[in-house]
Amino acid sequence: MKRDYQICTNCVMDTTDSNITFNDQGVCDHCIDFENDVKNKWFPNEEGKLKLKNTVAKIKKDGKNRDFDCILGMSGGVDSSYMLHLAVKELGLRPLVFHVDSGWNSEQAVKNIQLMIDKLGLDLYTKVINWEEMKDLQLSFFKSGVPHIDIPQDMAYMATLFDFANKNNIKYILNGGNISTECVRNPMEWIYYGTDMKQMKDIIKKFSTVKFNTFPFLPILKHKLYLRYFKGLKMIRPLDNMVYNKKFATDILEKEYGWKPYPQKHFESRFTKFYEGYWLPQRFGFDTRKIQFSSLILTKQMSRDEAIEKLKISPFNKEKIDDEFKFIATKLGIDSKKLLDYFNLPKKFYWDYKNQQKLFNVGAKVLKIFGVEKSIKR
């Protein structure tokens, strides 16, 4: 039974998240989860400064007499870019700057990364993913009909970064992820777990046409347990222990490096720009800006009225969408008609394929108890 439309009275999450709930005041469970479970793990205050100071001292001590004391994954987006500026200019760390080229870098992202590398006098290590395997895996997800077609790209980034850090005995991974701009979690219906290898294998078995000899898969147990607790890799999120304002960060990057912002979060990737800007909202009705704007509302960086006005503007350029469709299709080795066929496939979701959702939920609850997870994906 279809629900009547409702939007949160506090943020802009609404019933396009089919599992959303509201209290008597019309406030959604995303907002309630932020207040009850996430906010107490966010330290934009003196306590956070002390936590960060102690963490940085530990990184420097452990990295003494080494070429690098940490590694930082660089996408060219505002969070990772500001994280690099902060690490080098303000915290005095010596990161190895690591970039994963999955074949979808925008020209602006490439330029933004190079501007910062040159200005800071750093070296950039780039790992190029096997394009034939990446392409086939992305096409497999298109054929599956699910909304989370960005999983191959996300997995390539994370798996390659963790594997490189492990092989080179770099224990500290700086991550630009943060509560300030990402405190509202994506509903699983929209964007599912990328490390569910049971689902990954099912989709590959049904739709893939190549053998994956080099693609960097990252099973959940390896990611959450083996690399972190047996190999000692530590994911550090400095932005959670300081005042992090997206506009301030963008202004600093523009002023210091000539860095240029993107129209929307995650648009440093041509694929993600197409996926989040067009595919998700047009095929499924899922607009990730609601997640992003709601996060900014909850952390006092955007007003609800401003967010509502911004959501009235299309997330994609209607005049250029045919060209974008053609670009994505050509890059994937198909024509626009075939991509349109995928767009018109019956809608499928993570539950239509084999999955480990129950195991993930149990694991997330355990990790939440120990303070590893900020909130449970819904």
C-alpha positions in Angstrom: 0.0 0.0 0.0 1.4 3.4 -1.1 2.0 5.9 1.7 0.7 9.4 1.6 3.6 11.8 1.0 5.1 13.4 4.1 8.3 15.4 4.7 10.1 15.9 8.0 9.3 19.1 9.8 12.9 19.4 10.9 15.0 18.3 7.8 14.1 17.5 4.2 13.9 13.7 4.4 10.6 12.4 3.2 8.6 9.3 2.2 10.8 8.6 -0.8 12.6 6.7 1.9 10.0 4.0 2.3 11.1 3.0 5.8 11.1 6.5 7.2 9.0 7.1 10.4 7.8 10.3 12.1 7.0 11.2 15.6 3.9 13.2 16.7 5.6 16.4 15.8 6.4 15.2 12.3 10.2 14.8 13.0 11.7 11.9 11.2 13.8 9.0 12.6 16.9 10.3 10.8 16.8 13.4 13.0 16.0 11.4 16.1 18.9 9.1 15.4 21.2 12.0 15.0 20.2 13.4 18.4 20.2 10.1 20.2 23.0 8.1 18.6 25.3 10.2 16.4 25.7 13.6 18.1 27.4 12.1 21.2 30.2 10.8 18.9 30.8 14.2 17.3 33.3 16.6 19.0 33.4 20.1 17.4 34.7 21.5 20.7 37.7 21.5 23.1 37.3 17.9 23.8 37.6 17.2 20.1 40.8 19.3 19.9 42.4 17.3 22.6 41.4 14.0 21.0 42.8 15.1 17.7 46.0 16.4 19.3 46.6 13.1 21.0 45.8 11.1 17.8 48.2 13.2 15.8 51.0 12.8 18.4 50.5 9.1 18.2 50.7 9.1 14.4 53.9 11.1 14.4 55.5 9.0 17.0 54.7 5.7 15.3 55.8 7.2 11.9 59.1 8.5 13.1 62.0 7.6 10.7 59.5 6.4 8.0 58.9 8.1 4.7 55.2 8.6 5.5 53.4 8.5 8.8 49.9 7.9 7.3 48.1 7.5 4.0 45.3 9.6 2.7 42.9 8.6 -0.1 42.4 11.5 -2.4 39.3 11.7 -4.6 39.5 15.5 -5.4 36.2 16.1 -3.5 35.9 18.8 -0.9 36.2 16.5 2.1 39.4 14.7 1.0 40.9 17.9 -0.3 40.4 19.8 2.9 41.6 16.7 4.8 44.9 16.9 2.8 45.2 20.7 3.5 44.5 20.1 7.2 46.9 17.1 7.5 49.9 18.9 6.0 49.4 22.6 6.8 47.8 22.5 10.2 48.6 19.1 11.7 52.1 18.7 10.4 51.6 15.1 9.2 53.4 13.4 6.3 50.8 11.6 4.3 51.3 9.4 1.3 48.6 10.8 -1.1 46.9 7.9 -2.7 44.5 8.1 -5.6 42.5 5.3 -7.3 41.7 5.9 -11.0 38.6 3.8 -11.8 38.3 5.4 -15.3 35.7 8.1 -14.3 37.7 11.1 -13.1 36.3 14.4 -14.2 38.7 16.9 -15.7 38.1 19.2 -12.8 38.9 16.5 -10.2 42.2 15.7 -11.9 43.0 19.4 -12.0 42.0 20.0 -8.3 44.2 17.1 -7.2 47.2 18.3 -9.1 46.8 21.8 -7.9 47.0 20.7 -4.3 49.9 18.2 -4.9 52.0 20.9 -6.6 51.3 23.6 -4.1 52.0 21.3 -1.1 55.1 19.8 -2.8 53.9 16.2 -2.4 54.1 13.1 -4.5 50.9 11.4 -5.7 50.6 7.6 -6.0 47.9 6.6 -8.4 46.5 3.0 -8.8 44.7 2.4 -12.1 41.9 -0.2 -12.0 41.7 -2.8 -14.8 39.2 -1.1 -17.0 37.8 -4.2 -18.7 36.9 -5.6 -15.3 35.6 -2.4 -13.9 33.4 -1.8 -17.0 32.0 -5.4 -16.9 31.2 -5.1 -13.2 29.4 -1.8 -13.6 27.4 -3.2 -16.6 26.5 -6.2 -14.4 25.0 -3.8 -11.8 23.1 -2.0 -14.6 21.7 -5.3 -15.8 20.7 -6.3 -12.3 18.2 -3.4 -12.1 19.3 -2.3 -8.6 19.7 1.3 -7.5 23.2 0.8 -6.0 25.1 0.7 -9.3 28.0 2.8 -7.8 29.2 -0.1 -5.6 31.9 -1.3 -8.0 33.6 2.2 -8.0 33.3 2.5 -4.2 34.7 -1.0 -3.6 37.6 -0.3 -5.9 38.5 2.8 -4.0 38.3 1.3 -0.5 39.8 -2.1 -1.3 42.7 -0.7 -3.1 43.5 1.8 -0.4 43.3 -0.7 2.4 45.3 -3.3 0.5 48.1 -0.8 -0.3 48.3 0.4 3.3 48.5 -3.2 4.6 51.1 -4.3 2.1 53.3 -1.2 2.8 52.8 -1.4 6.6 51.1 2.0 6.8 48.9 1.8 9.9 47.0 5.1 9.8 44.5 5.9 7.1 43.2 9.4 7.1 39.6 9.6 6.0 37.6 12.7 5.0 34.3 11.1 6.1 32.6 13.2 8.7 29.5 13.7 10.8 29.3 17.4 9.9 28.2 16.8 6.3 27.3 13.1 6.4 25.4 12.5 9.7 22.2 11.3 7.8 22.7 7.8 6.5 21.6 6.6 3.1 18.6 4.2 3.4 19.6 0.7 2.3 16.8 0.8 -0.2 18.8 3.5 -1.9 22.4 2.6 -1.5 23.2 -0.9 -0.1 26.3 -2.2 1.6 29.2 -2.3 -0.8 31.1 -5.1 1.0 28.3 -7.7 0.8 30.2 -10.2 -1.2 27.3 -12.7 -1.2 25.3 -10.2 -3.2 28.3 -9.2 -5.3 28.9 -12.8 -6.3 25.2 -13.4 -7.1 25.1 -10.4 -9.4 28.4 -11.4 -11.1 27.2 -14.9 -11.6 24.0 -13.8 -13.2 25.3 -10.9 -15.4 29.0 -10.8 -15.8 30.9 -11.8 -18.9 34.5 -11.7 -17.8 36.8 -13.2 -15.1 37.8 -10.9 -12.4 41.5 -11.7 -12.0 42.7 -8.3 -10.6 39.6 -6.4 -9.4 40.1 -5.5 -5.7 37.2 -7.0 -3.8 36.8 -6.2 -0.1 34.7 -8.7 2.0 33.2 -7.3 5.1 35.1 -9.5 7.5 38.4 -8.5 5.9 37.4 -4.8 6.0 35.9 -4.6 9.5 37.8 -7.2 11.4 41.0 -8.7 9.8 42.6 -5.5 8.5 41.6 -3.4 11.5 42.0 -5.7 14.4 44.5 -8.3 13.3 46.7 -6.2 11.0 46.3 -3.0 13.0 45.1 -0.6 10.3 43.4 2.4 11.9 40.9 4.6 10.1 41.3 8.1 11.4 38.5 10.7 10.9 40.0 14.1 12.1 37.0 16.1 10.8 34.9 14.6 13.5 37.1 16.1 16.2 36.9 19.7 15.1 34.6 22.4 13.7 34.2 21.4 10.1 32.1 23.8 7.9 31.8 22.8 4.2 31.6 26.4 3.0 34.6 27.5 5.0 36.6 24.5 3.7 35.6 25.3 0.1 36.6 28.9 0.6 40.0 27.9 2.0 40.7 25.5 -0.9 39.7 28.0 -3.5 41.9 30.7 -1.9 44.9 28.6 -1.1 45.1 26.4 -4.2 42.8 27.6 -6.9 40.6 24.6 -6.3 37.2 24.6 -7.9 34.0 23.3 -6.4 31.6 20.8 -8.0 27.8 21.3 -8.5 27.1 18.6 -6.0 28.8 16.3 -3.4 30.5 13.3 -5.1 30.4 14.9 -8.5 34.2 14.7 -8.9 33.4 11.3 -10.6 31.7 11.5 -14.0 30.0 8.2 -13.2 28.7 9.3 -9.8 27.6 12.6 -11.2 25.4 10.7 -13.7 24.3 8.1 -11.1 23.3 10.5 -8.3 22.3 13.4 -10.5 20.2 11.5 -13.0 19.9 7.7 -12.6 18.7 7.5 -9.0 16.2 10.4 -9.0 14.8 9.7 -12.5 14.6 5.9 -12.3 13.9 5.3 -8.6 12.8 8.7 -7.3 15.8 8.8 -4.9 17.4 12.3 -4.6 20.6 12.0 -2.6 20.6 15.8 -2.1 17.9 15.2 0.6 20.5 13.1 2.5 23.2 15.7 2.0 21.1 18.8 2.8 19.5 17.1 5.8 23.0 16.5 7.2 23.8 20.2 6.7 20.6 21.2 8.4 21.2 19.1 11.4 24.7 20.5 11.8 23.5 24.1 11.4 25.2 24.7 8.0 22.0 25.1 6.0 18.5 26.2 6.7 15.6 24.0 6.0 14.0 26.7 3.8 17.2 27.0 1.7 17.3 23.2 1.3 13.7 23.1 0.1 14.4 25.8 -2.5 17.5 24.1 -3.7 15.6 20.8 -4.1 13.2 22.6 -6.6 16.1 22.8 -9.0 16.8 19.7 -11.1 19.9 17.9 -10.1 20.9 17.4 -13.7 21.2 19.7 -16.7 18.2 18.8 -18.9 19.8 20.4 -21.9 22.9 18.2 -21.7 21.5 14.9 -20.4 21.4 13.4 -23.9 25.2 14.1 -24.3 25.8 12.7 -20.8 23.8 9.6 -21.6 25.9 9.1 -24.7 29.2 9.7 -22.8 28.3 7.1 -20.2 27.1 4.6 -22.7 30.1 5.0 -25.0 32.5 4.7 -22.1 30.9 1.4 -21.1 31.1 0.1 -24.6 27.4 0.2 -25.4 25.1 2.6 -27.2 22.6 5.0 -25.7 19.6 2.7 -26.6 21.1 -0.1 -24.6 21.6 2.2 -21.6 18.0 3.3 -22.0 16.9 -0.3 -22.0 18.7 -0.7 -18.6 16.9 2.4 -17.4 13.6 0.8 -18.3 14.3 -2.6 -16.7 12.0 -3.7 -13.9 13.2 -2.1 -10.6 15.1 -4.5 -8.4 16.6 -4.0 -4.9 19.1 -5.6 -2.7 16.5 -8.1 -1.3 16.0 -9.4 -4.8 19.4 -11.0 -4.8 21.3 -13.1 -2.3 22.6 -10.9 0.6 24.0 -10.8 4.1 21.8 -8.1 5.4 20.9 -9.9 8.7 24.6 -10.6 9.4 25.4 -7.0 8.6 22.8 -5.7 11.0 24.0 -7.9 13.8 27.6 -6.8 13.2 26.6 -3.1 13.0 24.8 -3.4 16.3 27.9 -4.9 17.9 30.2 -2.3 16.4 27.8 0.4 17.5 28.0 -0.8 21.1 31.8 -0.5 21.0 31.6 2.9 19.4 32.9 1.9 15.9 29.7 2.6 14.0 28.0 6.0 14.4 24.6 4.6 13.5 23.0 1.6 11.8 22.3 1.8 8.1 18.6 1.7 7.6 
